[in-house]
Amino acid sequence: MEKMENVGNLDYVCSWYKKASEFMAGNNIRAALVSTNSVSQGELVANLWKPLFDEGVHIDFAHRTFRWDSEAKLKAHVHCVIIGFSTIHSVKKKIIFTEERQEVPNINAYLLNADNIFIESRVKSICNVPEIGIGNKPIDGGNYLFTEEFINQKPRYCLWLGDCSPNEIRSMPKCMKRVEAVRKYRLESTSAGTVKLADKPTRFHVGNMPKHTYVVIPEVSSEKRRYIPMGFMTPNILCSNLVKIVPDATLYHFGVLTSNVHMAWVRAVCGRLKSDYRYSKDIVYNNFPWCSPTEEQKAKIEKTAQGILDARALYPDSSLADLYDELLMPTELRKAHQQNDRAVMQAYGFSVKDTTEESCVAELMKMYQYIITS
């Protein structure tokens, strides 16, 4: 493992893949391992498989993610994959197992029938789109926050003092108590950085207040949802650091991000929390290859994106968690998403009729490779 970069970011299970590949060197050996599905997800993929592929390793067959249940009374659910790999030249078809058996010409490290392309961590987007960041991070011991969170659509309020003058704050005794409590909380922290923030007790640690419309993306979302429930917000609404936000995003950006094209990318390359989607800035968003629509195509996506928001507005008493439950999603919302999906696919030049999720990801990976090597 000492020759591999970013070793500290690898799971313990990765060492078994590395050790097996070392035994293969110069020998007619094949191996197969059952392991946690983390080896085919997120940042870990490039860190583990890129050096192995460079050494001549290739994947012969794979069973994509399945749940392995313990027989114990208090069952632990582990999400696993099975990967067969070797350095032996083989003219035989590779095999991917899911509910069905699929013969394919190649299996890449994401266990997809696609070229051997690695999505590596990067701090800036490969395309000319708004930067993504986190919401507002108070580090306040809970003193500036009230009630619940985004995806359940429960109103959540915060005490935002902004540029209030000392005189204004002093005239509000209850605010003063909270400012004092925040300062005390920060001073008592074991983190030197947090203690330093006690000098500015009226300010959040991270203040991210977009001046225009912006997109909100939950960091974690259930794998049972076809679409991650994203929000399209106005500047009068603040978001916490528990979500990602895309400041200055337009309806067009919202339409693309909430489409089945982007969701296919998310499912293929994102990390997971258990089996739930874990949306990341450096792997998912910054590596996503955006289309180059005509003005007509862009206008159409803006229209279908607004259609999604209009369909949600028909159910003001329902949370996004309710609306995006696959069993409960209203017909109007599903239809609006399908129309948006078609508009985005057409902007990418994908066949609405013939493109599968797997072929969509394969094309996106080709676009990604073209962009980063151009």
Residue pairs with C-beta under 8 A, 6 or more apart in sequence:
1 7
1 10
1 14
1 15
1 18
3 51
4 10
4 18
4 47
4 48
4 51
5 47
5 51
6 47
7 47
9 43
9 44
9 47
10 44
10 47
10 48
11 36
11 38
11 39
11 44
13 33
13 35
13 36
13 38
13 39
14 39
14 44
14 47
14 48
16 33
16 35
17 33
17 35
17 39
17 48
17 52
17 83
17 85
18 48
18 52
20 31
20 33
20 85
21 52
21 55
21 57
21 85
21 87
23 29
23 31
24 30
24 31
24 57
24 86
24 87
25 55
25 87
28 88
29 86
29 87
29 88
30 60
30 84
30 85
30 86
30 88
31 84
31 85
31 86
32 61
32 82
32 83
32 84
32 85
33 82
33 83
34 68
34 80
34 81
34 82
35 80
35 81
35 83
36 78
36 79
36 80
36 81
37 65
37 79
37 80
37 81
37 272
37 275
38 44
38 271
38 272
39 45
39 48
39 49
39 81
39 83
40 62
40 64
40 65
40 81
40 83
40 109
40 110
40 111
41 110
41 269
41 270
41 271
41 272
42 269
42 270
42 271
42 272
42 278
42 280
42 283
43 120
43 121
43 271
43 280
43 282
43 283
44 271
45 109
45 110
45 118
45 119
45 269
46 109
46 118
46 119
46 120
46 121
48 109
49 57
49 109
49 118
50 109
50 118
52 85
53 109
53 116
55 87
56 87
57 85
57 86
57 87
58 85
58 86
58 87
58 107
59 83
59 84
59 85
59 94
59 107
59 108
59 109
59 111
60 84
60 85
60 86
60 90
60 94
60 95
60 107
61 82
61 83
61 84
61 94
61 95
61 96
61 97
61 107
62 81
62 82
62 83
62 84
62 95
62 96
62 97
62 107
62 111
63 81
63 82
63 83
63 96
63 97
63 98
64 81
64 96
64 97
64 98
64 111
65 79
65 80
65 81
65 275
66 79
66 80
66 81
67 77
67 78
67 79
67 80
67 275
68 77
68 78
68 79
68 80
69 75
69 76
69 77
70 76
70 77
70 78
77 274
79 272
79 274
79 275
81 111
82 97
83 111
93 103
93 104
93 105
94 103
94 104
94 105
94 106
94 107
94 113
95 101
95 102
95 103
95 104
96 102
96 104
96 107
96 111
96 113
102 113
104 113
105 113
106 113
106 114
106 115
106 116
107 113
108 114
108 115
108 116
108 117
108 365
109 116
109 118
110 268
110 269
110 361
112 268
112 358
112 361
112 362
112 365
113 358
113 362
114 358
114 361
114 362
114 365
115 362
115 365
115 366
115 369
117 365
117 366
117 368
117 369
119 269
119 283
119 287
119 365
119 368
120 287
121 282
121 283
122 282
122 286
122 287
123 282
123 286
124 131
124 286
125 131
125 132
125 285
125 286
125 287
125 288
126 286
126 287
126 288
126 289
126 368
126 371
126 372
127 288
127 289
127 290
127 371
129 253
129 290
130 246
130 247
130 248
130 249
130 253
131 246
131 247
132 217
132 244
132 245
132 246
132 281
132 285
132 286
133 208
133 244
133 245
133 246
133 247
133 281
134 206
134 208
134 241
134 243
134 244
134 245
135 206
135 208
135 216
135 238
135 239
135 240
135 241
135 242
135 243
135 244
135 245
136 158
136 204
136 206
136 207
136 208
136 209
136 238
136 239
136 240
136 241
137 204
137 205
137 206
137 240
137 241
138 144
138 145
138 158
138 182
138 204
138 205
138 240
139 186
139 194
139 197
139 204
139 205
140 182
140 185
140 204
141 181
141 182
141 185
141 186
143 159
143 178
143 181
143 182
143 185
144 158
144 159
144 160
144 178
144 182
144 204
145 156
145 157
145 158
145 159
145 240
146 156
146 157
146 158
146 159
147 154
147 155
147 156
147 157
148 154
148 155
148 156
149 156
149 240
149 242
150 156
150 216
150 218
150 231
150 239
150 240
150 242
150 243
150 320
151 218
151 221
151 229
151 319
151 320
151 321
152 319
152 320
152 321
153 318
153 319
153 320
153 321
154 319
156 240
158 238
158 240
159 175
159 178
160 204
160 238
161 169
161 175
161 179
161 202
161 203
164 202
169 175
169 176
169 179
169 202
170 176
179 201
179 202
180 201
182 201
183 198
183 201
186 194
186 195
186 197
186 198
186 201
187 195
187 198
189 195
194 205
197 203
197 205
206 241
208 239
208 245
208 247
209 235
209 238
210 233
210 235
210 245
210 247
210 248
211 235
211 247
211 248
212 235
212 247
212 248
213 232
213 233
213 234
213 235
213 248
213 249
213 250
213 251
214 232
214 233
214 235
214 245
214 246
214 247
214 248
214 249
215 230
215 231
215 232
215 233
215 245
215 246
215 249
215 253
215 254
215 257
216 230
216 231
216 232
216 233
216 239
216 243
216 244
216 245
217 228
217 230
217 243
217 244
217 245
217 246
217 257
217 279
217 285
218 228
218 229
218 230
218 242
218 243
218 244
218 279
219 242
219 243
219 244
219 278
219 279
220 273
220 276
220 277
220 278
220 279
221 228
221 229
221 276
221 277
221 279
222 276
222 277
223 272
223 275
223 276
223 277
224 325
224 326
225 324
225 325
225 326
226 260
226 263
226 324
226 326
226 337
227 258
227 260
227 263
227 324
227 337
228 258
228 263
228 266
228 277
228 279
229 320
229 321
229 323
229 324
230 254
230 257
230 258
231 320
232 249
232 251
232 254
232 305
232 309
233 239
233 245
239 245
244 279
244 281
244 285
246 253
246 257
246 285
249 257
250 302
251 301
251 302
251 305
251 306
252 293
252 298
252 301
252 302
252 305
254 305
255 301
255 302
255 304
255 305
255 308
255 340
255 343
255 344
256 262
256 290
256 291
256 301
256 344
256 347
258 305
258 308
258 337
258 340
259 340
259 341
259 344
259 345
260 337
260 341
260 344
260 345
260 357
260 360
261 341
261 344
261 345
261 348
261 350
261 360
261 364
262 288
262 344
264 357
264 360
264 361
264 364
265 284
265 288
265 361
265 364
266 277
266 279
266 284
267 277
267 357
268 361
269 283
269 284
269 287
270 277
270 278
270 279
270 280
270 283
270 284
271 278
271 280
271 283
272 278
279 285
287 368
288 364
288 368
289 364
289 367
289 368
289 371
291 297
291 344
291 347
291 348
291 349
293 301
293 347
294 347
297 343
297 346
297 347
298 347
300 343
300 346
300 347
301 340
301 343
301 344
301 347
303 343
304 336
304 339
304 340
304 342
304 343
305 340
307 336
307 339
307 340
308 333
308 336
308 337
308 340
310 336
311 330
311 332
311 333
311 335
311 336
312 320
312 323
312 333
314 330
314 332
314 333
315 322
315 323
315 330
315 333
322 328
323 329
323 330
323 333
342 352
345 351
345 352
345 355
345 360
346 352
348 363
350 360
350 363
355 363
